[in-house]
Amino acid sequence: MAVADASRSYTISLRPEVAEKAEALAALESRTLNELFGEALDAYYAQHALRTLKDIGEYAASLNSGYTETDVPRLIAEVRAEEAAEQTQK
């Protein structure tokens, strides 16, 4: 049984200078524009995810009551012990 191609087709418009750069880069790397744009979107998504994680980290740090990275194993153990105690009480 053949697996259907899961790709989608889109029509996009690029400024001429961007299109020329994309075509030149694709030719330089012996790749298709589809590969180039796919990787570009993957990289953009990864950067966006990193920015989001950084923002979350900064927000969490703003709530931090002075804990450091070395406190993390102890805090995890404390929370797990509290959860276990709650489970035994039920």
JOLINJO-V588432 format. One record per residue. RES is the residue in three letters. SS is DSSP state (h for helix, s for strand, l for the rest). PHI is phi in degrees with one decimal (NA if undefined). OMEGA is omega in radians with two decimals (none if undefined). Layout:
# JOLINJO-V588432
res=RES ss=SS phi=PHI omega=OMEGA
res=RES ss=SS phi=PHI omega=OMEGA
This chain:
# JOLINJO-V588432
res=MET ss=l phi=NA omega=-3.11
res=ALA ss=l phi=-80.1 omega=3.10
res=VAL ss=l phi=-89.1 omega=3.14
res=ALA ss=l phi=-70.0 omega=3.10
res=ASP ss=l phi=-67.8 omega=-3.07
res=ALA ss=l phi=-90.5 omega=-3.11
res=SER ss=l phi=-77.4 omega=3.09
res=ARG ss=l phi=-119.8 omega=3.12
res=SER ss=l phi=-105.2 omega=3.10
res=TYR ss=l phi=-132.9 omega=3.00
res=THR ss=l phi=-110.7 omega=3.14
res=ILE ss=l phi=-126.4 omega=3.06
res=SER ss=l phi=-116.2 omega=3.12
res=LEU ss=l phi=-122.2 omega=3.01
res=ARG ss=l phi=-61.8 omega=-3.08
res=PRO ss=h phi=-53.4 omega=-3.12
res=GLU ss=h phi=-67.9 omega=3.10
res=VAL ss=h phi=-71.4 omega=3.11
res=ALA ss=h phi=-60.9 omega=3.13
res=GLU ss=h phi=-62.9 omega=3.12
res=LYS ss=h phi=-63.4 omega=-3.13
res=ALA ss=h phi=-63.7 omega=3.14
res=GLU ss=h phi=-63.9 omega=3.14
res=ALA ss=h phi=-66.1 omega=-3.14
res=LEU ss=h phi=-66.1 omega=3.11
res=ALA ss=h phi=-61.2 omega=3.12
res=ALA ss=h phi=-65.2 omega=-3.13
res=LEU ss=h phi=-59.6 omega=-3.10
res=GLU ss=l phi=-96.2 omega=-3.11
res=SER ss=l phi=52.0 omega=-3.12
res=ARG ss=l phi=-128.1 omega=3.06
res=THR ss=l phi=-88.2 omega=3.05
res=LEU ss=h phi=-63.0 omega=3.10
res=ASN ss=h phi=-59.0 omega=3.12
res=GLU ss=h phi=-62.9 omega=-3.11
res=LEU ss=h phi=-61.6 omega=-3.12
res=PHE ss=h phi=-68.6 omega=3.10
res=GLY ss=h phi=-61.2 omega=3.11
res=GLU ss=h phi=-66.2 omega=3.12
res=ALA ss=h phi=-61.7 omega=3.12
res=LEU ss=h phi=-68.2 omega=3.07
res=ASP ss=h phi=-60.0 omega=-3.14
res=ALA ss=h phi=-65.4 omega=3.12
res=TYR ss=h phi=-63.0 omega=3.13
res=TYR ss=h phi=-62.9 omega=3.12
res=ALA ss=h phi=-62.1 omega=3.10
res=GLN ss=h phi=-63.0 omega=3.12
res=HIS ss=h phi=-62.5 omega=3.12
res=ALA ss=h phi=-62.7 omega=3.11
res=LEU ss=h phi=-63.9 omega=3.09
res=ARG ss=h phi=-61.9 omega=3.13
res=THR ss=h phi=-63.5 omega=3.11
res=LEU ss=h phi=-63.0 omega=3.11
res=LYS ss=h phi=-63.0 omega=3.11
res=ASP ss=h phi=-61.6 omega=3.12
res=ILE ss=h phi=-64.0 omega=3.12
res=GLY ss=h phi=-61.7 omega=3.11
res=GLU ss=h phi=-65.4 omega=3.10
res=TYR ss=h phi=-64.1 omega=3.13
res=ALA ss=h phi=-62.4 omega=3.13
res=ALA ss=h phi=-64.2 omega=3.13
res=SER ss=h phi=-69.0 omega=3.11
res=LEU ss=h phi=-94.0 omega=-3.05
res=ASN ss=l phi=-62.0 omega=3.12
res=SER ss=l phi=-95.8 omega=3.11
res=GLY ss=l phi=95.5 omega=3.10
res=TYR ss=l phi=-69.8 omega=3.06
res=THR ss=l phi=-120.0 omega=-3.13
res=GLU ss=h phi=-60.5 omega=-3.14
res=THR ss=h phi=-69.9 omega=3.11
res=ASP ss=h phi=-79.8 omega=-3.00
res=VAL ss=h phi=-58.6 omega=-3.14
res=PRO ss=h phi=-58.1 omega=3.12
res=ARG ss=h phi=-64.5 omega=-3.13
res=LEU ss=h phi=-64.2 omega=3.10
res=ILE ss=h phi=-62.2 omega=3.13
res=ALA ss=h phi=-60.6 omega=3.13
res=GLU ss=h phi=-62.9 omega=-3.13
res=VAL ss=h phi=-64.3 omega=3.14
res=ARG ss=h phi=-64.2 omega=3.11
res=ALA ss=h phi=-65.3 omega=3.10
res=GLU ss=h phi=-63.1 omega=3.13
res=GLU ss=h phi=-65.0 omega=3.11
res=ALA ss=h phi=-64.1 omega=3.12
res=ALA ss=h phi=-63.4 omega=3.11
res=GLU ss=h phi=-64.2 omega=-3.14
res=GLN ss=h phi=-66.6 omega=-3.14
res=THR ss=h phi=-73.0 omega=3.13
res=GLN ss=h phi=-78.6 omega=-3.10
res=LYS ss=l phi=-82.6 omega=none
